[in-house]
């Protein structure tokens, strides 16, 4: 990647009429799975099947989120493999309610310290008076996210350090997803 490469927040397009909604993923006992582990920027070792309930049912989308974690169809997996991005992502098998085809949780183990504070609309940090001393200096809120592309290196998909609720992709990945016609995706330039 070069400093001229553009980056985009990738998220679930919620405005699609008649779409399905994925609920909190559960383990084989039906207990909720801690979804924060998928945003920590590490390779995960998940034992046992993950099930993803759907309610309401509706049009299945190839890219959706379940409590903020990306759940993707096997076409997305195949596309990432064609792009040579296997080392940048981890695809964890998941069973989506009412679906016989393979689905996967897209885990992004790469976290990059790249938020461009000066160009974001607003950046708030945890302060001592906020009562959480272990979080002082971390991001509390980021609005109008912008990344400093000079800090991204050759990454195609990652989460920004300090604001792990966001999934960022390169222009290359954005274009490939759009050209492939993957349903459910939406992008915002960062």
C-alpha positions as CSV (number, residue, x, y, z in Angstrom):
1,X,0.0,0.0,0.0
2,X,1.1,3.6,-0.5
3,X,0.3,6.8,1.3
4,X,-2.2,7.4,-1.5
5,X,-4.3,4.3,-0.8
6,X,-7.7,5.2,0.5
7,X,-9.3,3.3,3.4
8,X,-13.0,2.7,4.4
9,X,-15.0,1.7,7.3
10,X,-16.8,-1.5,6.4
11,X,-20.1,-2.2,8.0
12,X,-23.5,-3.9,7.7
13,X,-26.0,-2.0,5.6
14,X,-29.0,-1.8,7.9
15,X,-31.3,0.1,5.4
16,X,-32.0,-2.9,3.1
17,X,-35.7,-3.6,3.2
18,X,-36.8,-7.1,4.2
19,X,-33.3,-8.0,5.4
20,X,-32.6,-10.5,8.1
21,X,-31.2,-9.5,11.5
22,X,-28.6,-11.7,13.2
23,X,-28.8,-12.0,16.9
24,X,-26.2,-12.7,19.6
25,X,-24.1,-15.7,18.7
26,X,-24.4,-18.7,21.1
27,X,-22.3,-21.8,21.8
28,X,-23.5,-25.4,21.7
29,X,-25.3,-25.0,25.0
30,X,-27.2,-22.0,23.8
31,X,-25.2,-19.6,26.0
32,X,-24.1,-16.2,24.6
33,X,-20.6,-15.9,23.3
34,X,-18.5,-12.9,24.4
35,X,-18.4,-10.9,21.2
36,X,-15.6,-8.6,22.4
37,X,-13.1,-11.3,21.8
38,X,-13.6,-10.8,18.1
39,X,-12.6,-7.2,18.4
40,X,-9.4,-7.7,20.4
41,X,-7.1,-8.0,17.4
42,X,-5.9,-11.6,18.0
43,X,-6.2,-15.0,16.5
44,X,-8.8,-17.0,18.4
45,X,-9.1,-20.6,19.2
46,X,-12.9,-21.3,19.4
47,X,-13.9,-24.7,20.5
48,X,-17.3,-26.1,19.5
49,X,-19.8,-24.8,17.0
50,X,-21.0,-21.2,17.1
51,X,-24.7,-20.7,16.2
52,X,-26.1,-17.4,15.1
53,X,-29.9,-17.0,15.6
54,X,-31.9,-14.9,13.1
55,X,-34.8,-12.8,14.0
56,X,-36.6,-11.5,12.2
57,X,-35.9,-13.7,9.3
58,X,-35.7,-12.1,5.9
59,X,-33.3,-11.8,3.0
60,X,-30.0,-13.4,3.8
61,X,-27.1,-11.0,3.2
62,X,-23.5,-12.2,2.4
63,X,-22.1,-9.6,4.9
64,X,-24.0,-9.0,8.1
65,X,-23.1,-8.3,11.7
66,X,-24.1,-10.1,14.8
67,X,-23.6,-7.8,17.8
68,X,-21.0,-5.9,15.8
69,X,-19.0,-8.9,14.6
70,X,-19.0,-9.6,10.8
71,X,-20.7,-12.8,9.7
72,X,-20.0,-13.6,6.1
73,X,-21.0,-16.1,3.4
74,X,-18.5,-18.5,1.9
75,X,-18.3,-16.2,-1.2
76,X,-16.6,-13.6,0.9
77,X,-14.1,-16.2,2.1
78,X,-13.4,-17.3,-1.5
79,X,-12.9,-13.6,-2.5
80,X,-10.4,-13.0,0.3
81,X,-8.5,-16.1,-0.7
82,X,-8.3,-15.0,-4.3
83,X,-7.0,-11.6,-3.1
84,X,-4.3,-13.4,-1.0
85,X,-5.6,-12.1,2.3
86,X,-5.6,-15.3,4.3
87,X,-2.9,-14.0,6.7
88,X,-4.8,-10.8,7.4
89,X,-8.1,-12.5,8.6
90,X,-9.4,-15.6,10.4
91,X,-12.6,-17.2,9.3
92,X,-14.3,-19.0,12.1
93,X,-17.1,-21.4,11.0
94,X,-20.6,-20.5,12.2
95,X,-24.0,-22.0,11.8
96,X,-26.6,-19.4,10.8
97,X,-30.1,-20.4,11.8
98,X,-32.2,-21.5,8.8
99,X,-29.2,-21.7,6.5
100,X,-27.6,-24.9,5.1
101,X,-24.6,-23.2,3.4
102,X,-21.4,-22.4,5.3
103,X,-21.1,-19.1,7.1
104,X,-18.1,-17.6,9.0
105,X,-17.3,-15.0,11.5
106,X,-14.7,-12.7,10.1
107,X,-12.1,-12.1,12.7
108,X,-9.5,-9.4,12.1
109,X,-6.4,-10.0,14.2
110,X,-4.5,-6.9,13.0
111,X,-4.8,-3.7,15.1
112,X,-2.9,-0.6,13.9
113,X,-2.3,2.6,15.8
114,X,-3.4,4.9,13.0
115,X,-6.2,7.3,14.1
116,X,-5.5,10.8,12.9
117,X,-6.8,12.7,15.9
118,X,-6.3,16.1,14.2
119,X,-8.5,15.3,11.2
120,X,-11.3,13.4,13.1
121,X,-14.5,15.5,13.8
122,X,-14.1,14.8,17.5
123,X,-11.9,12.7,19.7
124,X,-12.5,12.2,23.4
125,X,-10.1,10.4,25.8
126,X,-10.7,8.8,29.2
127,X,-9.5,11.2,31.9
128,X,-8.7,10.6,35.6
129,X,-12.0,12.2,36.7
130,X,-14.0,9.7,34.6
131,X,-13.4,7.1,37.4
132,X,-11.8,4.4,35.3
133,X,-8.0,4.8,36.0
134,X,-7.1,1.7,33.9
135,X,-8.5,3.5,30.8
136,X,-6.9,7.0,31.2
137,X,-5.5,8.1,27.9
138,X,-7.5,5.6,25.8
139,X,-10.2,6.7,23.3
140,X,-13.6,7.3,24.8
141,X,-15.3,8.3,21.6
142,X,-14.2,9.0,18.0
143,X,-16.6,10.8,15.6
144,X,-15.8,11.3,12.0
145,X,-13.0,8.8,12.1
146,X,-9.9,9.5,9.9
147,X,-6.9,7.3,9.6
148,X,-3.3,8.4,9.0
149,X,-2.5,6.4,5.9
150,X,1.2,6.7,6.5
151,X,0.8,4.5,9.6
152,X,-1.2,1.7,7.9
153,X,1.6,0.1,6.0
154,X,0.5,-2.8,3.7
155,X,-2.6,-3.7,5.6
156,X,-5.8,-4.5,3.7
157,X,-8.1,-5.1,6.7
158,X,-7.6,-4.1,10.3
159,X,-9.1,-2.4,13.3
160,X,-7.7,0.9,14.6
161,X,-6.0,0.8,17.9
162,X,-8.1,2.3,20.7
163,X,-11.3,2.2,18.7
164,X,-11.8,-1.5,18.0
165,X,-15.5,-1.2,17.2
166,X,-14.5,-0.2,13.7
167,X,-13.4,-2.5,10.8
168,X,-11.3,-0.8,8.1
169,X,-10.5,-2.1,4.6
170,X,-8.3,-0.8,1.8
171,X,-9.7,0.6,-1.4
172,X,-8.5,-2.7,-3.0
173,X,-10.8,-4.8,-0.7
174,X,-13.7,-2.3,-1.1
175,X,-13.5,-2.5,-4.9
176,X,-13.3,-6.3,-4.9
177,X,-16.3,-6.7,-2.6
178,X,-18.3,-4.3,-4.8
179,X,-17.2,-6.0,-8.1
180,X,-18.1,-9.4,-6.6
181,X,-21.6,-8.1,-5.8
182,X,-21.4,-9.0,-2.1
183,X,-24.7,-8.1,-0.5
184,X,-25.1,-6.2,2.8
185,X,-22.0,-4.1,2.6
186,X,-21.6,-0.3,3.2
187,X,-18.6,1.9,3.2
188,X,-17.6,5.2,4.6
189,X,-14.3,6.8,3.7
190,X,-11.9,7.3,6.7
